[in-house]
Amino acid sequence: MQFVDYVKIHVKAGDGGRGCVSFRREKYVPRGGPNGGDGGRGGHIIFRATKELNTLLDLRYQREYRAKKGQHGMGKDMHGKNGEDRIIPVPVGTIIKDSETGEILADLNDEGIKTLIVKGGRGGLGNAHFATPTRQAPRFAQKGEEGEEKALIVELKLIADVGLIGLPNAGKSTLISVISSARPKIADYPFTTLIPNLGVVKGGDYRSFVVADIPGLIEGAHRGAGLGFQFLRHIERTSILLHLVDVSDMAQGDPIENLEKINKELELYSSKIMEKPQVVAGTKIDIAVDKDNLNKLQEYCRFKSISFFPVSAVTGKGIKKLLSYLTLKVRGKEK
């Protein structure tokens, strides 16, 4: 399934129905008064968050949504039926913005949340409302109001406890495939991962937590280099950043420079991201015969007071210790 996390759509609520002009016409009632009913309200446009979806793909193929109009009022004081609301399901973590102003209209960050985005028009009043002692037979009624309409930006930000970050080929996809049931594509070339992958990690006696593999981070990502900043938005929802750094003999570049390079991109995208707790994992230690990269990174993290874990997703070395720490960190029991 194609992963879509940003779309622009247009929504239009239903118009209200017209009020009715009608008079009583009954035998032996020579002066029947007005009895025109009110028009029904137009349908609202409502967004609902659901865990059954994980992409905005449906919204990409349907860019316009309309709710039904309210029914017109009828005689004998019968009111028109309200227009049916249009409910649009979206993934949990979806943000709705006004396309013109950029204002955030809704943040659907939990299962089942419903938000009314545009209101249906109010139905018009029938002529029965306008009868007075001096105007006993009004021959007019109100028109229904038009429903609201808006151009919207719908943006998905994945919600995860731990976000995996790092340069391409740092071992993010391999790690998430080992610690969860996620099965991302794994290969020995950059940009294997083209969409974020979510995996649920079972924390033993503790509750499970969700890990997100964030693709596309290289130097210049905040300006659009590589896969660009299109996936950086998903990091904003994570509670903890797990930075993977290749310390093997085949690693390209200095591990400390690689770590700082990605952190610089995160800071340039949003300074708030750097306020999140960060954990560093030195990966691929199974092929790190020369320990220089591992020792340099470990010493750097000790100096910066950053929690550091040497791991190998292939052999499983260090994985259990890392997961135990992350589980406690997610539960707020580890500083």
VOBA-1610 file (N, C-alpha, C; in pm, whole numbers, padded with zeros to 5 digits, always signed):
BEGIN
Met+00084-00119+00000Met+00000+00000+00000Met+00088+00125+00000Gln+00052+00223-00081Gln+00127+00346-00089Gln+00109+00428+00038Phe+00220+00481+00090Phe+00214+00562+00211Phe+00197+00708+00172Val+00088+00769+00217Val+00060+00910+00189Val+00037+00980+00322Asp+00111+01087+00348Asp+00098+01155+00477Asp+00071+01304+00463Tyr+00037+01351+00340Tyr+00010+01494+00320Tyr-00080+01510+00198Val-00197+01569+00219Val-00288+01594+00108Val-00360+01727+00129Lys-00408+01784+00019Lys-00493+01902+00024Lys-00630+01863-00029Ile-00735+01899+00045Ile-00870+01865+00003Ile-00962+01985+00021His-01082+01975-00036His-01183+02079-00021His-01308+02014+00038Val-01364+02078+00141Val-01484+02023+00205Val-01595+02127+00204Lys-01718+02080+00185Lys-01836+02168+00179Lys-01949+02104+00259Ala-01992+02174+00363Ala-02105+02126+00443Ala-02235+02148+00366Gly-02339+02078+00406Gly-02467+02088+00336Gly-02539+02219+00364Asp-02612+02267+00264Asp-02695+02388+00281Asp-02820+02353+00359Gly-02871+02451+00432Gly-02996+02431+00505Gly-03116+02432+00410Gly-03221+02360+00445Gly-03341+02357+00362Gly-03424+02485+00377Arg-03506+02513+00279Arg-03593+02632+00283Arg-03709+02609+00379Gly-03751+02719+00441Gly-03876+02715+00517Gly-03994+02711+00421Cys-04106+02660+00468Cys-04223+02643+00382Cys-04327+02752+00406Val-04392+02795+00297Val-04508+02885+00305Val-04633+02799+00284Ser-04713+02785+00388Ser-04830+02699+00380Ser-04937+02748+00477Phe-05065+02716+00445Phe-05177+02756+00532Phe-05269+02636+00553Arg-05334+02636+00667Arg-05429+02528+00698Arg-05545+02534+00598Arg-05577+02418+00544Arg-05690+02406+00453Arg-05777+02290+00501Glu-05868+02321+00594Glu-05953+02218+00652Glu-06100+02259+00640Lys-06180+02158+00625Lys-06326+02182+00617Lys-06375+02242+00749Tyr-06462+02338+00737Tyr-06521+02408+00852Tyr-06420+02494+00928Val-06300+02515+00869Val-06203+02609+00930Val-06175+02716+00825Pro-06263+02817+00822Pro-06254+02916+00714Pro-06130+03005+00721Arg-06077+03023+00838Arg-05961+03112+00851Arg-05839+03036+00905Gly-05798+02935+00832Gly-05681+02856+00874Gly-05554+02940+00871Gly-05478+02931+00975Gly-05356+03012+00986Gly-05238+02949+00914Pro-05122+03017+00917Pro-05001+02964+00852Pro-04950+02840+00927Asn-04905+02741+00852Asn-04851+02619+00914Asn-04731+02564+00837Gly-04653+02656+00783Gly-04532+02614+00709Gly-04422+02571+00805Gly-04363+02454+00781Gly-04257+02400+00867Gly-04120+02456+00831Asp-04025+02433+00921Asp-03888+02481+00902Asp-03808+02385+00815Gly-03708+02440+00748Gly-03616+02355+00672Gly-03518+02285+00763Gly-03465+02172+00718Gly-03368+02096+00798Gly-03228+02154+00788Arg-03149+02127+00889Arg-03009+02171+00889Arg-02929+02091+00786Gly-02832+02157+00725Gly-02742+02088+00634Gly-02645+01999+00710Gly-02594+01896+00646Gly-02502+01802+00711Gly-02367+01865+00740His-02308+01825+00853His-02174+01870+00889His-02068+01783+00821Ile-01945+01835+00813Ile-01829+01755+00775Ile-01750+01726+00903Ile-01734+01598+00934Ile-01670+01556+01058Ile-01555+01461+01027Phe-01441+01482+01092Phe-01327+01392+01078Phe-01321+01302+01201Arg-01292+01174+01179Arg-01284+01077+01290Arg-01154+00999+01282Ala-01082+00991+01394Ala-00955+00918+01399Ala-00981+00770+01422Thr-00911+00687+01345Thr-00925+00542+01359Thr-00790+00473+01342Lys-00768+00367+01419Lys-00645+00289+01407Lys-00651+00192+01289Glu-00765+00183+01225Glu-00778+00093+01110Glu-00708+00146+00986Leu-00671+00273+00987Leu-00600+00333+00874Leu-00460+00374+00918Asn-00364+00370+00826Asn-00230+00418+00857Asn-00173+00505+00745Thr-00258+00550+00656Thr-00216+00637+00546Thr-00334+00722+00502Leu-00302+00834+00435Leu-00406+00924+00383Leu-00434+00896+00236Leu-00409+00773+00194Leu-00421+00737+00053Leu-00561+00766-00002Asp-00666+00735+00074Asp-00803+00756+00025Asp-00829+00903-00006Leu-00772+00993+00074Leu-00794+01136+00054Leu-00719+01187-00068Arg-00613+01119-00108Arg-00541+01162-00228Arg-00626+01140-00353Tyr-00705+01032-00354Tyr-00784+01000-00473Tyr-00920+01067-00473Gln-00963+01116-00358Gln-01088+01193-00353Gln-01058+01325-00283Arg-01050+01432-00360Arg-01006+01561-00308Arg-01121+01651-00264Glu-01245+01613-00293Glu-01359+01698-00256Glu-01463+01616-00182Tyr-01513+01672-00071Tyr-01612+01605+00012Tyr-01727+01700+00039Arg-01850+01651+00019Arg-01969+01731+00041Arg-02068+01656+00129Ala-02127+01729+00222Ala-02234+01671+00303Ala-02368+01702+00237Lys-02471+01629+00274Lys-02601+01644+00210Lys-02675+01768+00261Lys-02762+01819+00174Lys-02842+01936+00209Lys-02956+01897+00303Gly-03003+01996+00377Gly-03120+01974+00460Gly-03247+01971+00374Gln-03346+01896+00419Gln-03472+01888+00344Gln-03553+02016+00366His-03630+02055+00265His-03714+02174+00278His-03830+02147+00374Gly-03876+02256+00438Gly-03992+02244+00526Gly-04118+02210+00445Met-04220+02160+00515Met-04346+02121+00449Met-04464+02177+00526Gly-04579+02166+00466Gly-04701+02214+00531Gly-04737+02131+00652Lys-04841+02174+00721Lys-04888+02107+00843Lys-04780+02105+00951Asp-04700+02214+00952Asp-04593+02231+01053Asp-04491+02117+01052Met-04469+02056+00937Met-04371+01949+00928Met-04234+02005+00889His-04137+01981+00977His-04002+02029+00953His-03927+01935+00859Gly-03836+01994+00781Gly-03754+01913+00692Gly-03650+01832+00770Lys-03611+01721+00714Lys-03512+01635+00776Lys-03372+01697+00764Asn-03292+01684+00870Asn-03154+01734+00865Asn-03073+01655+00763Gly-02981+01723+00696Gly-02892+01655+00603Gly-02798+01561+00677Glu-02766+01449+00616Glu-02677+01351+00680Glu-02535+01405+00688Asp-02474+01391+00807Asp-02336+01434+00825Asp-02241+01347+00742Arg-02135+01408+00695Arg-02032+01333+00621Arg-01915+01310+00717Ile-01889+01184+00751Ile-01781+01151+00843Ile-01664+01095+00763Ile-01548+01159+00777Ile-01428+01119+00703Ile-01330+01052+00798Pro-01305+00921+00782Pro-01209+00852+00869Pro-01066+00883+00828Val-00980+00908+00927Val-00838+00935+00902Val-00755+00859+01007Pro-00626+00837+00982Pro-00543+00767+01081Pro-00524+00848+01209Val-00504+00778+01318Val-00468+00845+01444Val-00336+00919+01423Gly-00331+01044+01468Gly-00213+01127+01448Gly-00229+01229+01338Thr-00350+01239+01282Thr-00377+01332+01172Thr-00402+01473+01225Ile-00347+01570+01157Ile-00368+01711+01188Ile-00444+01776+01072Ile-00548+01852+01105Ile-00627+01923+01004Ile-00593+02071+01013Lys-00552+02130+00900Lys-00517+02273+00897Lys-00600+02347+00793Asp-00625+02475+00822Asp-00686+02563+00722Asp-00580+02594+00617Ser-00608+02564+00491Ser-00510+02580+00385Ser-00470+02726+00364Glu-00561+02818+00388Glu-00532+02960+00363Glu-00455+03025+00477Thr-00491+02995+00601Thr-00430+03062+00716Thr-00323+02977+00785Gly-00324+02846+00761Gly-00231+02759+00829Gly-00272+02724+00971Glu-00388+02774+01013Glu-00436+02747+01150Glu-00469+02599+01167Ile-00425+02543+01281Ile-00458+02403+01312Ile-00602+02397+01364Leu-00687+02327+01292Leu-00828+02316+01329Leu-00854+02196+01418Ala-00772+02091+01405Ala-00793+01971+01485Ala-00666+01888+01487Asp-00643+01823+01601Asp-00532+01730+01617Asp-00592+01598+01666Leu-00609+01504+01575Leu-00677+01379+01607Leu-00574+01276+01653Asn-00532+01289+01777Asn-00420+01210+01828Asn-00461+01089+01912Asp-00588+01052+01907Asp-00631+00934+01982Asp-00746+00866+01910Glu-00759+00736+01931Glu-00862+00656+01866Glu-01002+00707+01899Gly-01084+00721+01796Gly-01224+00756+01815Gly-01255+00904+01827Ile-01153+00991+01830Ile-01179+01135+01839Ile-01253+01182+01715Lys-01358+01260+01737Lys-01433+01320+01627Lys-01427+01472+01638Thr-01410+01538+01525Thr-01404+01685+01523Thr-01486+01739+01407Leu-01575+01831+01441Leu-01655+01898+01339Leu-01570+02008+01276Ile-01549+01999+01145Ile-01461+02094+01077Ile-01539+02205+01008Val-01646+02172+00937Val-01732+02275+00877Val-01877+02243+00910Lys-01953+02346+00949Lys-02091+02329+00993Lys-02189+02338+00877Gly-02292+02257+00887Gly-02400+02265+00790Gly-02482+02391+00811Gly-02543+02441+00704Gly-02623+02563+00713Gly-02751+02541+00793Arg-02794+02643+00864Arg-02918+02635+00942Arg-03037+02637+00847Gly-03137+02557+00879Gly-03258+02555+00797Gly-03339+02683+00813Gly-03408+02723+00707Gly-03490+02844+00713Gly-03619+02822+00791Leu-03669+02927+00851Leu-03794+02920+00927Leu-03914+02925+00834Gly-04014+02843+00865Gly-04139+02845+00788Gly-04224+02966+00824Asn-04330+02990+00743Asn-04409+03111+00764Asn-04489+03110+00895Ala-04498+02993+00960Ala-04569+02989+01088Ala-04499+03072+01194His-04370+03093+01179His-04294+03172+01277His-04320+03321+01265Phe-04374+03363+01153Phe-04383+03507+01128Phe-04524+03562+01146Ala-04615+03480+01196Ala-04752+03527+01220Ala-04756+03616+01344Thr-04822+03731+01332Thr-04842+03824+01444Thr-04988+03867+01444Pro-05033+03933+01551Pro-05172+03980+01553Pro-05207+04072+01437Thr-05107+04145+01389Thr-05133+04237+01278Thr-05095+04179+01142Arg-05025+04066+01143Arg-04987+03998+01017Arg-05018+03851+01035Gln-05144+03819+01014Gln-05191+03684+01045Gln-05170+03584+00931Ala-05137+03631+00816Ala-05119+03540+00701Ala-04991+03574+00625Pro-04873+03558+00689Pro-04746+03587+00620Pro-04724+03494+00502Arg-04691+03551+00389Arg-04670+03471+00268Arg-04522+03466+00230Phe-04441+03451+00331Phe-04297+03440+00306Phe-04235+03348+00412Ala-04118+03296+00382Ala-04042+03211+00474Ala-03893+03235+00447Gln-03811+03187+00536Gln-03667+03207+00521Gln-03605+03103+00428Lys-03503+03147+00358Lys-03420+03052+00284Lys-03323+02986+00382Gly-03280+02868+00349Gly-03179+02802+00433Gly-03043+02868+00415Glu-02962+02865+00520Glu-02828+02920+00512Glu-02736+02824+00436Glu-02635+02881+00372Glu-02537+02797+00302Glu-02444+02730+00403Gly-02405+02608+00373Gly-02309+02539+00459Gly-02170+02596+00443Glu-02089+02585+00547Glu-01952+02634+00540Glu-01870+02548+00444Glu-01764+02607+00394Glu-01670+02530+00311Glu-01529+02580+00334Lys-01434+02490+00321Lys-01294+02524+00348Lys-01202+02441+00260Ala-01087+02500+00230Ala-00976+02425+00171Ala-00888+02382+00287Leu-00855+02254+00294Leu-00784+02199+00409Leu-00651+02134+00369Ile-00558+02138+00462Ile-00437+02057+00454Ile-00452+01947+00558Val-00442+01823+00514Val-00453+01709+00605Val-00314+01644+00611Glu-00259+01641+00732Glu-00120+01598+00750Glu-00115+01489+00856Leu-00044+01381+00826Leu-00032+01270+00919Leu+00105+01273+00985Lys+00105+01266+01119Lys+00228+01253+01195Lys+00216+01126+01278Leu+00296+01027+01243Leu+00287+00899+01313Leu+00314+00916+01462Ile+00240+00841+01542Ile+00258+00845+01687Ile+00334+00720+01729Ala+00452+00740+01787Ala+00534+00628+01832Ala+00607+00668+01960Asp+00641+00570+02039Asp+00716+00597+02163Asp+00863+00624+02133Val+00919+00547+02040Val+01062+00558+02008Val+01078+00579+01858Gly+01155+00679+01819Gly+01184+00705+01679Gly+01327+00665+01646Leu+01345+00579+01546Leu+01478+00537+01502Leu+01530+00636+01399Ile+01644+00698+01427Ile+01702+00795+01335Ile+01847+00756+01308Gly+01902+00812+01202Gly+02040+00783+01166Gly+02058+00791+01016Leu+02183+00789+00974Leu+02213+00793+00831Leu+02166+00666+00763Pro+02146+00670+00630Pro+02111+00548+00558Pro+02215+00438+00583Asn+02167+00315+00593Asn+02253+00198+00617Asn+02311+00194+00758Ala+02250+00267+00852Ala+02296+00260+00991Ala+02243+00136+01061Gly+02145+00069+00998Gly+02091-00054+01055Gly+01953-00038+01116Lys+01882+00068+01081Lys+01749+00093+01139Lys+01649-00015+01099Ser+01644-00047+00969Ser+01548-00146+00921Ser+01577-00285+00979Thr+01705-00318+00988Thr+01741-00448+01044Thr+01701-00456+01191Leu+01726-00349+01265Leu+01693-00349+01408Leu+01543-00362+01430Ile+01463-00285+01357Ile+01318-00291+01379Ile+01262-00426+01337Ser+01325-00492+01241Ser+01278-00625+01201Ser+01311-00730+01306Val+01416-00706+01386Val+01456-00800+01490Val+01374-00782+01617Ile+01346-00659+01653Ile+01280-00633+01782Ile+01129-00630+01771Ser+01074-00634+01649Ser+00929-00629+01631Ser+00889-00720+01516Ser+00760-00720+01484Ser+00710-00801+01373Ser+00710-00724+01241Ala+00760-00599+01243Ala+00768-00521+01119Ala+00867-00586+01023Arg+00836-00583+00894Arg+00922-00645+00793Arg+00955-00544+00683Pro+01040-00447+00715Pro+01079-00350+00612Pro+01176-00410+00512Lys+01194-00343+00400Lys+01291-00388+00300Lys+01432-00362+00352Ile+01519-00460+00339Ile+01656-00448+00389Ile+01753-00479+00275Ala+01848-00388+00252Ala+01949-00409+00149Ala+02072-00327+00185Asp+02181-00347+00109Asp+02308-00280+00142Asp+02329-00153+00060Tyr+02220-00083+00025Tyr+02235+00044-00046Tyr+02151+00149+00025Pro+02185+00277+00009Pro+02112+00383+00079Pro+01965+00390+00037Phe+01885+00448+00125Phe+01743+00472+00098Phe+01667+00345+00067Thr+01701+00238+00137Thr+01621+00115+00127Thr+01479+00144+00176Thr+01471+00217+00288Thr+01342+00250+00347Thr+01290+00379+00285Leu+01178+00370+00216Leu+01120+00487+00149Leu+00997+00540+00221Ile+00946+00465+00318Ile+00832+00510+00399Ile+00860+00475+00544Pro+00801+00549+00639Pro+00820+00512+00780Pro+00759+00375+00809Asn+00827+00298+00891Asn+00777+00167+00933Asn+00750+00169+01083Leu+00636+00115+01123Leu+00601+00106+01264Leu+00612-00038+01310Gly+00667-00057+01429Gly+00676-00190+01487Gly+00641-00185+01635Val+00571-00287+01682Val+00536-00297+01824Val+00635-00390+01892Val+00701-00338+01994Val+00801-00415+02068Val+00740-00462+02199Lys+00747-00592+02224Lys+00697-00646+02350Lys+00803-00629+02457Gly+00764-00565+02565Gly+00860-00532+02670Gly+00864-00630+02784Gly+00847-00758+02759Gly+00854-00858+02864Gly+00743-00841+02966Asp+00782-00824+03092Asp+00682-00806+03198Asp+00617-00669+03191Tyr+00677-00579+03116Tyr+00624-00444+03105Tyr+00534-00433+02982Arg+00471-00319+02967Arg+00384-00300+02851Arg+00469-00286+02725Ser+00407-00313+02611Ser+00477-00298+02484Ser+00486-00150+02448Phe+00574-00121+02352Phe+00584+00016+02302Phe+00604+00014+02152Val+00580+00129+02089Val+00581+00140+01943Val+00709+00210+01898Val+00773+00151+01798Val+00896+00206+01740Val+00869+00245+01596Ala+00920+00362+01556Ala+00905+00409+01418Ala+01042+00423+01353Asp+01057+00363+01237Asp+01180+00374+01158Asp+01162+00492+01063Ile+01236+00601+01088Ile+01220+00724+01009Ile+01324+00727+00897Pro+01282+00724+00771Pro+01378+00719+00660Pro+01423+00857+00615Gly+01527+00857+00532Gly+01559+00977+00455Gly+01645+01081+00521Leu+01709+01051+00635Leu+01787+01154+00702Leu+01932+01154+00653Ile+01971+01262+00586Ile+02110+01284+00547Ile+02137+01433+00566Glu+02259+01473+00546Glu+02292+01614+00558Glu+02215+01694+00452Gly+02150+01800+00496Gly+02068+01881+00406Gly+01924+01836+00397Ala+01884+01740+00482Ala+01747+01687+00477Ala+01644+01796+00502His+01675+01892+00590His+01578+01998+00623His+01551+02088+00504Arg+01642+02087+00405Arg+01623+02167+00283Arg+01565+02084+00170Gly+01547+01954+00191Gly+01490+01868+00088Gly+01588+01771+00027Ala+01712+01764+00078Ala+01810+01670+00023Ala+01769+01527+00058Gly+01810+01434-00028Gly+01772+01294-00005Gly+01622+01278-00018Leu+01562+01215+00081Leu+01416+01207+00083Leu+01356+01333+00145Gly+01444+01426+00184Gly+01396+01556+00229Gly+01332+01554+00365Phe+01256+01661+00391Phe+01194+01678+00522Phe+01054+01620+00526Gln+01013+01545+00420Gln+00876+01496+00415Gln+00848+01399+00529Phe+00952+01334+00584Phe+00930+01240+00694Phe+00977+01294+00828Leu+01041+01410+00829Leu+01086+01466+00956Leu+00969+01498+01049Arg+00851+01524+00991Arg+00735+01556+01074Arg+00699+01441+01168His+00730+01318+01129His+00693+01203+01211His+00778+01194+01339Ile+00896+01256+01337Ile+00980+01256+01456Ile+00917+01340+01567Glu+00839+01442+01528Glu+00780+01531+01626Glu+00688+01459+01724Arg+00631+01346+01684Arg+00535+01274+01768Arg+00602+01175+01863Thr+00728+01143+01840Thr+00793+01041+01921Thr+00832+01097+02057Ser+00842+01007+02156Ser+00880+01048+02291Ser+01031+01041+02311Ile+01095+00942+02247Ile+01239+00920+02263Ile+01301+00901+02126Leu+01420+00954+02106Leu+01494+00935+01982Leu+01606+00834+02005Leu+01604+00726+01928Leu+01711+00627+01932Leu+01797+00647+01809His+01915+00703+01830His+02004+00737+01719His+02099+00620+01693Leu+02090+00562+01573Leu+02175+00449+01536Leu+02296+00500+01457Val+02414+00460+01502Val+02539+00501+01437Val+02621+00376+01405Asp+02657+00361+01279Asp+02737+00247+01234Asp+02880+00261+01287Val+02926+00163+01366Val+03063+00166+01419Val+03147+00052+01362Ser+03098-00011+01256Ser+03171-00124+01197Ser+03294-00075+01120Asp+03374-00170+01077Asp+03494-00135+01000Asp+03458-00080+00862Met+03336-00107+00816Met+03293-00060+00684Met+03214+00071+00691Ala+03204+00131+00809Ala+03127+00255+00824Ala+03191+00368+00743Gln+03107+00449+00685Gln+03155+00562+00607Gln+03154+00688+00695Gly+03272+00749+00708Gly+03281+00871+00785Gly+03307+00844+00933Asp+03336+00952+01004Asp+03361+00944+01147Asp+03229+00929+01222Pro+03217+00838+01318Pro+03088+00816+01387Pro+03039+00939+01462Ile+03130+01013+01522Ile+03089+01134+01596Ile+03036+01239+01499Glu+03106+01257+01387Glu+03059+01353+01286Glu+02923+01312+01231Asn+02903+01181+01209Asn+02775+01132+01158Asn+02662+01159+01257Leu+02691+01140+01385Leu+02591+01167+01489Leu+02556+01315+01493Glu+02656+01399+01494Glu+02632+01544+01502Glu+02566+01597+01375Lys+02596+01533+01263Lys+02539+01575+01134Lys+02386+01560+01137Ile+02338+01446+01186Ile+02194+01422+01192Ile+02129+01511+01296Asn+02195+01528+01410Asn+02139+01616+01513Asn+02127+01760+01464Lys+02221+01802+01381Lys+02214+01937+01325Lys+02093+01951+01233Glu+02065+01848+01154Glu+01948+01851+01066Glu+01818+01859+01148Leu+01813+01783+01257Leu+01694+01786+01341Leu+01674+01925+01402Glu+01784+01985+01446Glu+01776+02117+01508Glu+01733+02224+01408Leu+01784+02214+01285Leu+01746+02310+01181Leu+01600+02294+01142Tyr+01548+02172+01150Tyr+01406+02149+01120Tyr+01318+02202+01232Ser+01352+02170+01356Ser+01274+02216+01471Ser+01360+02204+01597Ser+01382+02316+01664Ser+01464+02314+01785Ser+01399+02232+01897Lys+01266+02218+01892Lys+01195+02142+01995Lys+01230+01994+01992Ile+01267+01945+01873Ile+01302+01803+01861Ile+01424+01771+01946Met+01518+01864+01954Met+01640+01839+02030Met+01617+01837+02180Glu+01497+01876+02223Glu+01464+01868+02366Glu+01420+01728+02406Lys+01396+01642+02308Lys+01354+01505+02339Lys+01472+01424+02392Pro+01446+01327+02481Pro+01552+01238+02528Pro+01612+01161+02411Gln+01743+01149+02410Gln+01810+01079+02301Gln+01899+00967+02355Val+01892+00853+02290Val+01972+00737+02323Val+02052+00702+02198Val+02179+00665+02215Val+02264+00630+02101Val+02297+00482+02106Ala+02283+00416+01992Ala+02321+00275+01978Ala+02430+00264+01872Gly+02544+00210+01910Gly+02650+00182+01813Gly+02619+00048+01747Thr+02590+00049+01618Thr+02542-00072+01550Thr+02652-00147+01476Lys+02619-00271+01440Lys+02705-00359+01360Lys+02836-00391+01432Ile+02830-00409+01564Ile+02954-00440+01638Ile+03006-00580+01604Asp+02922-00663+01540Asp+02967-00797+01500Asp+03073-00792+01390Ile+03079-00679+01317Ile+03182-00665+01214Ile+03272-00546+01245Ala+03283-00516+01373Ala+03373-00409+01417Ala+03497-00472+01480Val+03588-00519+01395Val+03712-00581+01445Val+03801-00475+01508Asp+03817-00363+01435Asp+03889-00248+01490Asp+03791-00170+01577Lys+03819-00157+01704Lys+03725-00095+01799Lys+03736+00057+01807Asp+03813+00119+01717Asp+03834+00264+01726Asp+03702+00341+01718Asn+03619+00308+01618Asn+03492+00379+01602Asn+03402+00361+01724Leu+03396+00238+01773Leu+03312+00208+01890Leu+03362+00283+02012Asn+03493+00282+02035Asn+03548+00348+02153Asn+03532+00499+02147Lys+03553+00556+02027Lys+03537+00700+02011Lys+03394+00744+02042Leu+03298+00670+01987Leu+03158+00707+02006Leu+03115+00687+02152Gln+03163+00580+02212Gln+03129+00553+02352Gln+03184+00663+02443Glu+03306+00706+02419Glu+03367+00812+02499Glu+03294+00945+02478Tyr+03255+00971+02355Tyr+03181+01094+02324Tyr+03048+01098+02399Cys+02975+00987+02398Cys+02846+00981+02466Cys+02861+00993+02618Arg+02970+00936+02669Arg+02995+00948+02813Arg+03021+01094+02849Phe+03097+01164+02766Phe+03127+01305+02790Phe+03000+01391+02780Lys+02909+01355+02687Lys+02786+01432+02667Lys+02671+01384+02757Ser+02698+01283+02841Ser+02595+01225+02930Ser+02477+01169+02850Ile+02509+01102+02739Ile+02407+01037+02657Ile+02417+00887+02679Ser+02306+00823+02702Ser+02305+00678+02721Ser+02350+00609+02593Phe+02442+00515+02606Phe+02502+00451+02489Phe+02495+00299+02503Phe+02460+00232+02389Phe+02450+00086+02390Phe+02513+00031+02262Pro+02619-00049+02273Pro+02673-00118+02155Pro+02586-00239+02124Val+02542-00254+01999Val+02449-00362+01966Val+02484-00423+01830Ser+02434-00545+01813Ser+02438-00612+01682Ser+02301-00676+01659Ala+02230-00627+01560Ala+02097-00683+01530Ala+02110-00823+01469Val+02224-00852+01410Val+02245-00983+01345Val+02266-01092+01450Thr+02354-01066+01547Thr+02383-01166+01650Thr+02295-01151+01773Gly+02232-01036+01787Gly+02147-01011+01904Gly+02222-00957+02023Lys+02352-00936+02011Lys+02431-00887+02123Lys+02391-00745+02160Gly+02365-00724+02287Gly+02330-00590+02339Gly+02185-00550+02319Ile+02108-00627+02241Ile+01970-00590+02209Ile+01882-00595+02334Lys+01894-00701+02412Lys+01809-00716+02531Lys+01831-00602+02629Lys+01956-00564+02649Lys+01987-00455+02740Lys+01930-00322+02690Leu+01939-00301+02558Leu+01884-00178+02499Leu+01733-00173+02516Leu+01665-00284+02488Leu+01519-00286+02499Leu+01472-00269+02643Ser+01545-00326+02737Ser+01509-00309+02878Ser+01517-00162+02918Tyr+01621-00095+02871Tyr+01636+00047+02901Tyr+01525+00129+02837Leu+01496+00100+02709Leu+01391+00176+02640Leu+01254+00153+02703Thr+01228+00031+02746Thr+01100+00001+02808Thr+01081+00084+02934Leu+01184+00089+03018Leu+01177+00169+03141Leu+01170+00319+03107Lys+01240+00359+03003Lys+01239+00500+02962Lys+01101+00542+02916Val+01036+00456+02839Val+00901+00485+02790Val+00803+00496+02907Arg+00825+00412+03007Arg+00736+00413+03124Arg+00772+00523+03221Gly+00878+00598+03192Gly+00916+00710+03277Gly+00990+00669+03402Lys+01049+00549+03405Lys+01120+00502+03524Lys+01271+00510+03511Glu+01316+00561+03397Glu+01459+00571+03375Glu+01492+00715+03339Lys+01589+00774+03405Lys+01628+00911+03377Lys+01732+00917+03268
//
